Amino acid sequence: MGVPLWLIVVTAGKSQSEALSPNLSPPSRWRLWENLAQVWQQGEVPAAFLGSLLVVAPAVVLVLTLGSMASWILARRAGRLTAVLYALAISGIVLPPAVVTIVLLLRQLGLAGSPVGMVGVYAGIYMSTVIFFVTGFVRTVPLSIEEAARMDGAGPVRVFVSVILPLLRPVLATATILICLYVWNDVFYAFFVVGGRLDTLPLNLFQVANAGLYLNNWHLIFAYIILMSLPLLVLFAVAQRRIISGITGGAVK
């Protein structure tokens, strides 16, 4: 991990001539802050950052909420129908979504080119990932905890919100990191769904680089990558204590 990170930082800190052939050597004079400031002003980073937030935040909240609810039901109910539903729910991990079908469906619903449509696409794509992680974790939670809450008069909603959801924090932290990573860096689906109508950070980088604004300006491209990666690094630093426990929590039953 250190080598590519070092390559990004040293290239972002070089001048245009030094960055023409990216390598691991440090720059003769560090220009990192100047390059970051130039990208921030010329690359329309604040607008693209706002666009990413408008898509990422609702998508993560929606997929975690619905995915954790579905996982609780799938983990607690036994039977053939539940097994079939679980297999269908996690099939999205291996079955790629059809882009043409998605775009046509969004047009029929009147959501093409809108943040709402983009949020729905991401929620549908990554719901399988959340269900896969959370279902295995819920199965490790003793059923007696829920039974005790029901004996105290708690209904299904109260049991989920007050008992199950707090116990899911480690695995939800892991799922949050994964979903944010996927959605924040996505160019492919954003290009077809909201391209030209809403700019996200990776989509904006693709557009300005394709337009020639950053042609042969590798120092600016790598500086943009640093700015685009900072929110994820902060999120990872905050949630990293729960990530490993969330990944391994449902591994052993």
ZAMARGU-4260 file (C-alpha; in steps of 0.2 Angstrom, whole numbers, plus 5000, padded with zeros to 4 digits):
<rodrens>
0) 5000/5000/5000 | 5014/5012/5004 | 5021/5012/4986 | 5006/5018/4977 | 5002/5030/4991
5) 5019/5037/4990 | 5018/5038/4971 | 5002/5048/4972 | 5009/5060/4985 | 5026/5064/4976
10) 5018/5066/4959 | 5005/5078/4966 | 5019/5088/4974 | 5029/5090/4958 | 5029/5103/4944
15) 5022/5099/4927 | 5038/5095/4919 | 5044/5083/4933 | 5027/5074/4933 | 5027/5070/4914
20) 5034/5053/4918 | 5027/5048/4936 | 5040/5039/4946 | 5044/5037/4965 | 5058/5050/4966
25) 5053/5065/4977 | 5051/5082/4968 | 5066/5095/4968 | 5054/5107/4976 | 5037/5102/4984
30) 5022/5111/4976 | 5009/5100/4984 | 4999/5114/4992 | 5000/5125/4976 | 4994/5111/4966
35) 4980/5107/4978 | 4974/5125/4978 | 4975/5125/4959 | 4964/5110/4957 | 4952/5116/4971
40) 4949/5132/4961 | 4950/5126/4943 | 4943/5109/4944 | 4926/5114/4952 | 4929/5102/4967
45) 4917/5110/4979 | 4902/5108/4967 | 4908/5090/4963 | 4910/5086/4982 | 4892/5092/4985
50) 4886/5081/4971 | 4895/5066/4978 | 4887/5070/4995 | 4870/5071/4988 | 4872/5054/4981
55) 4882/5045/4993 | 4874/5050/5010 | 4856/5045/5005 | 4862/5029/4996 | 4872/5023/5011
60) 4858/5027/5024 | 4845/5019/5013 | 4854/5003/5009 | 4860/5001/5027 | 4842/5003/5034
65) 4833/4992/5022 | 4847/4979/5021 | 4849/4977/5040 | 4830/4975/5042 | 4830/4962/5028
70) 4845/4953/5036 | 4836/4952/5053 | 4821/4943/5045 | 4831/4932/5035 | 4842/4927/5049
75) 4828/4923/5061 | 4816/4914/5050 | 4820/4896/5045 | 4812/4887/5030 | 4814/4884/5011
80) 4806/4900/5006 | 4818/4910/5017 | 4833/4901/5010 | 4827/4905/4993 | 4824/4923/4997
85) 4842/4924/5005 | 4850/4916/4989 | 4841/4929/4978 | 4845/4943/4990 | 4864/4940/4989
90) 4864/4935/4971 | 4868/4953/4966 | 4885/4950/4972 | 4889/4939/4958 | 4877/4945/4945
95) 4881/4961/4937 | 4867/4974/4934 | 4862/4978/4916 | 4866/4996/4913 | 4854/4997/4898
100) 4839/4990/4908 | 4843/5002/4922 | 4843/5017/4911 | 4827/5012/4902 | 4818/5009/4919
105) 4823/5025/4926 | 4817/5034/4910 | 4800/5025/4912 | 4799/5031/4931 | 4805/5049/4926
110) 4820/5047/4937 | 4834/5047/4924 | 4847/5060/4927 | 4841/5064/4944 | 4850/5061/4961
115) 4835/5051/4967 | 4837/5039/4953 | 4856/5037/4956 | 4852/5034/4974 | 4840/5020/4970
120) 4853/5012/4958 | 4866/5011/4971 | 4854/5005/4984 | 4849/4991/4972 | 4866/4986/4967
125) 4874/4986/4985 | 4859/4979/4995 | 4866/4961/4992 | 4883/4966/5000 | 4874/4973/5016
130) 4863/4958/5017 | 4877/4946/5015 | 4887/4954/5029 | 4873/4958/5041 | 4864/4941/5040
135) 4879/4931/5046 | 4882/4944/5060 | 4863/4943/5066 | 4864/4924/5067 | 4878/4926/5081
140) 4867/4937/5092 | 4858/4926/5105 | 4839/4924/5102 | 4836/4925/5121 | 4840/4944/5120
145) 4825/4947/5108 | 4814/4935/5118 | 4818/4945/5134 | 4813/4961/5125 | 4797/4954/5119
150) 4793/4948/5137 | 4795/4966/5142 | 4782/4971/5130 | 4792/4977/5115 | 4785/4975/5098
155) 4795/4970/5082 | 4800/4988/5078 | 4806/4992/5096 | 4816/4975/5096 | 4825/4980/5080
160) 4828/4998/5085 | 4832/4996/5103 | 4840/4979/5104 | 4846/4973/5087 | 4852/4989/5079
165) 4864/4994/5093 | 4872/4976/5091 | 4875/4979/5073 | 4886/4994/5074 | 4903/4984/5070
170) 4896/4976/5055 | 4887/4992/5049 | 4903/5001/5051 | 4911/4989/5039 | 4897/4989/5027
175) 4897/5009/5028 | 4916/5009/5023 | 4913/4997/5009 | 4897/5005/5002 | 4905/5022/5003
180) 4921/5016/4994 | 4911/5009/4980 | 4899/5023/4978 | 4911/5037/4981 | 4923/5031/4967
185) 4910/5026/4954 | 4911/5033/4937 | 4903/5019/4926 | 4885/5020/4933 | 4886/5039/4937
190) 4891/5042/4919 | 4876/5033/4912 | 4863/5039/4925 | 4867/5057/4929 | 4881/5061/4917
195) 4880/5079/4911 | 4866/5083/4924 | 4875/5081/4941 | 4894/5081/4944 | 4902/5069/4957
200) 4920/5069/4961 | 4926/5055/4950 | 4914/5059/4936 | 4920/5077/4937 | 4939/5071/4936
205) 4934/5060/4921 | 4926/5075/4912 | 4940/5088/4915 | 4953/5075/4910 | 4944/5070/4895
210) 4941/5088/4890 | 4960/5091/4890 | 4960/5103/4905 | 4972/5091/4914 | 4981/5085/4898
215) 4999/5080/4903 | 4996/5088/4920 | 4998/5072/4930 | 5003/5083/4945 | 4985/5090/4945
220) 4977/5074/4942 | 4985/5066/4957 | 4982/5081/4967 | 4963/5079/4963 | 4964/5061/4968
225) 4971/5066/4985 | 4957/5078/4988 | 4944/5065/4982 | 4951/5052/4994 | 4952/5063/5010
230) 4934/5060/5015 | 4936/5042/5014 | 4952/5042/5024 | 4944/5052/5037 | 4929/5040/5038
235) 4941/5025/5038 | 4951/5033/5053 | 4935/5036/5063 | 4927/5018/5060 | 4943/5007/5058
240) 4941/5000/5076 | 4925/4992/5071 | 4929/4986/5054 | 4939/4970/5058 | 4926/4965/5071
245) 4912/4968/5058 | 4921/4957/5045 | 4924/4943/5057 | 4909/4944/5068 | 4898/4933/5057
250) 4912/4921/5051 | 4909/4909/5065 | 4892/4903/5071
</rodrens>
